[in-house]
Amino acid sequence: MNLYDQSIATYRARLNILTGILTKAESHPKGDALLDARLAEDMHPLATQVRFVANLPGEALPRLTDRSFVSREEENNPTTLAEAKAMVTATAELLDSIALNELKAADEKIEITLPNGMQFALTREQYVRDWSLPNFYFHLMTAYSLLRSEGLEIGKIDFMPHMMAYMTKGPN
């Protein structure tokens, strides 16, 4: 698998999951108030989870391509489900504009520095596999779990709708 398929194509396809569950959330009785939902007091609310999912693919771009990206900060958290969907759509459109030949060599070393000062040296491929994608999936799954915990009727098929393209036979 090349670095484009491992990163850009994966982020792009999974953003559709968040769009789908946010669309279902729009019909929930709590509506936009869902964005304040938390799984635990010390965890970020749904609005922040959505922002993280929308930011993570963009934050990978300067490490994978010559493109820049400005992360949305906490004051840019969505306040409505429509804003949340628009944020995800903007990231999807950005990813749609990335061409395979824009990605730099997967085996080149890069350094990442976290806000707390921790630094890591790894290849671009290791960065995608061991840092960026796990964080992306963590926040995507947390958004899904928050909505489930608030009573939104979603299930595994909502988290994996892409599998329907491979189905050859339905349940008995």
N, C-alpha and C positions, 0 to 999 in steps of 0.2 A: 504494500500500500504506500502510495506517495504521501508526502507531507500535506499536500492540498486536500486529498481525500480524508486524511486523518484529522485535519483541523477545519479548514474553511467549509468543506462539504458537510462535515458532521455538525458543526455549530449551526449551519444554515438549516439543515433538516430538522434539528431539534428545536429551533426557535418556533417552528410550526406547532410543536406540542404546546408551548406556552401560549401562543396565540389561540389555539383551540380551547384550552381550559379557561382562559380569560374570557373568551366569547361565551362559554357556558356560564361563567360567573356573572355575566351581565344580567342574567335572568334570575339570579338568586335574590331572595327577599332583602338581604342586607345590602345588596348593591355595592356602591363604592366604599362603604364602611368595611368591607372585606379587606381592603388594603391596610387596615390597622391590625388585622389578626396576627397573633403570635402563637407559636407552639409552646414556648416557655418564656417566662419573663425576661430572661437574659439573651433571648434570640431576637434577631431583627424581624420586623413585621413584613407582611407580604409585599408592600410597596418597595422596600429595600431589596427583597429577594428578586423582584422583577428587575430593578435597576442593576443589580449584580449580574443577572443572566444577560441583560442587554449590553452591559459593559465588557464582560469577559472576552468575547470574540474580538471586540475592537482593541482591547488592551493587548491582545496577542499580535496585532498587525505590525507595530513597530519592531517587534522581535522577529517576525516572519517575512516581512516585506519592507519596502522603502516608504510605506505609508505611515502617516501619523494618526493619532487618535486622541481626543480629549475626553477623558472619563467624565461621566455625569456624576456630580457630587450629591450628597444627601439632600441638599436644598432643592435638587432636581427630581426627587422621588415623585412618582406619579400620584396625583390626588384623586383621580377618577380611573375607572377601569378602561375608559376610552383612551386616556393618556397613557396608561400602561401598555395597551395594545399598540398605540402609535410609537412608543419607545421601542418595542420589540420589532415592529415593522421597519423602523429606521435602520436598525442594526441589520435586519435581513436584507434590506436594499443595499446597504454598504457591502455586505458579503457577496451579494449578487454581482457587484462590480469588480470583484477580484478575479484576476485570470491566473491560471496555473503557472504561467511563466513568471509571475511576479514574486513567487516564493523563493527565498534564498536557500542555500544548501542546508539540508536537514542535519548534516553531521558537524556543522560549524558550531563552535562553542559560543555561548552567550552568558552574560551574568544578569541575574535579577536581584534587585534589592527591595525588600519589603519595607513598609512604613516604620516598622519597629527596628530597622537597622540590620536585620538578618540578610545575608547575601548567599547566593547559590550560583555555582558555575556548572552549566550543563549544556548539552547540544540543543538545537532547536527542536529536534524530535523528542528528546527527553523532556523538554519544557512543555510541549504539547501533551505528551502522554502522562507525565507525572505531576504536573502542576495545573496547567490551564484547563484541560478537559475534566479532571476530577473536581476542580472548583466549580466549573460550569454545571456539571451534573448534580453536585451537592445542592446548589442554589435552585436549580430547576426542580429537583425532587422535593426540596423544602417548600417551594411554591405550591407544587401539587399537593403535598401533605397538609399544608395550611388550609387549602380550599376543601380538601376531604374532611378535615377536622371541623370545618365550619358547616358541614352538611351538604356541600355541593355533590351532586350525584355524578361522580366521575369514577372510572375504574382503570384497570390496566390498559384497556384498549385506547383510552384517552392519552395514556403515556407512551404507547407504542403503536399509534395509528399507521405508521409507515409499514408495519408488517402485513397489512392487508394487501399490499401490492404483490406479496409473495404467496398468498394463500392459494392452495390448490383444491382444498376441500374444507367445508365448514363443519361445525359440530353436528353430531347426529341428532 
